[in-house]
Amino acid sequence: MVGTYLMVKSFLKYLQYEKRYSQHTITSYSTDLGQFEKFINFRYPNIKIEEADHKIIREWLVFLMEENNNPRSINRKIASLRSYYKFLLKQELIDRDPSLKIRVLKSPKNIPQFINEVDIIRILDEHEYEEGFEGIRDKLLLELLYGTGIRMSELINMKESDINYYDESVKVLGKRNKERVIPLSRELIILLKKYGIEKRKNFNTNEIDYIIVTNKGGKCYPMMVYRTVKKYLDIFTTLDKRSPHILRHTFATHLLNKGAELNAVKDLLGHTSLAATQVYTHNSLEKLKKVFDQAHPKA
């Protein structure tokens, strides 16, 4: 039989080139499989991952629970194992899938946090950003995340050529290289043009196609986006989470609160199913309950 290392390597390439998973997801799968292999090597030195049965997998899950891993994290590891064994079956490297007898754990549904409308207006419209490139760049970064609902990775990889100024829209390359087109507000178009002028003053834009760049003109990176978002959210909000994803949550929640159709929000977010989008309807339902309590005679 082919060695575990080569099989895992082949599996990760399959995820990258055939399934077109993001690098972040591939790294997570690699980490999960590595942790399971480490557990097996410690408890059962003569057994490989490919030879493990459902009892060994369950034993690992119990170990993870005893180590205070949360159910969501454990379920992700179960999903990693299932994908790996499914791949091995497809390659005819094993004749049975031990993960089929494993059930996922029940986990509480987390309601996405979001910034209220008053605070988002204070952040984007009332705050005085620094003059020059850096201030305009920071404001554009925040406006793009909130104004389009894109993921951080999509923002980082967004290029000048993706912007259609005539149609006032942007082409976004999402998960698994799936493209979608998102409309841009007139204010965002104006800000993009203003930013473009400032960017050309500072850098040779013929060599920089990416929209959001560092102070030295290089492609931006995750930690830079995190720091920028946190810098401004720290001023205006007391939310526990102050990450770029909060602006995506806020985008979706505000659209639904204003009466947007769930399917339309699903398409704008780049979700593959309504189930992922429906998590935002809880916040809209809370608003409807308030309206009901205030307006209904029998409330």
C-alpha positions, 0 to 999 in steps of 0.5 A: 500500500502507498505510504500515508504521507503520499496518500495525504499529499495526493488528497490535498492536491485533489482538494486544491486542483479538482475540488478547488478548495481555498488554501485556508480549507486545505491547511485545515484538512491537513492539520486535522489529518495530522492530529489524527495520525499523531493520536494513532501513532501514540495509541496504536503505533502499528496502525495507519490512518487508512487501517483505523476503524470506527472505534479508533475514530470514536476514541479520538473524538472522546479524547478531543472532547476531554481536551475541551475542543468545542463541538464545531471544531470536532465536527470539522475534524469529522468532515476532514476524515470523511473527505479523506476516506471518501477519497481513498475509496474512490482511489480504491486504496481502501475497501470500507469507510470507517467514518460512516458510523461516526455521527456529528456532534450537536452544537449550538447555533451562533447568531452572527454579530453585526454592527447597528446602522447608527454605528456603521454610519458613524464609522463610514460617514462621520469619522474623519479619515487621514488625508492622503493615500493611507486614509483613503485606502482605509476608508475604501477597505471598510466601504468595500467590505460593508458595501459588498459583503465580500470575504476578506480573501476576496477583498485581498485578491480584488483587482482593478480590472474587476471593477466595471465603472460603466455598469457600476459593479465588481466581479468577485472570484469566490470559493472554488473559483466561482464568480459573481457580480456585485453592484456598487453604490455611486458613493463607492464608485466615486471613492474608488476613482478618488483612491485610484488617483491617489494610488497613481500619485504614490506608486507605479500602478502599471505593476500593481493590479490589486486594488487594496495595497500596503503603504509600500504598494505591495499586495495587502495581506490578512493581518493588515486587513484585520488591523485596519478593521479593528482600528476603526471598530475599536473606536465605535463599537463594543462588540466582542468580535471586531474582524473583517467578517463582522462587516460581511455579517452586517451587510447581510443583516442590514439588507434583510432588515430592509426587506431584501429577498433571502435568495438575493442576499444568498447570491450576493454573499456567494453562498451555495445554499440558502441554509448558510444565508438563513442564519441571518434571518434570526436578526431580522426576526428579532426586528419583526418581533419588536415591530409586532410588540409595538404595533399589534393591539394584542401584543 
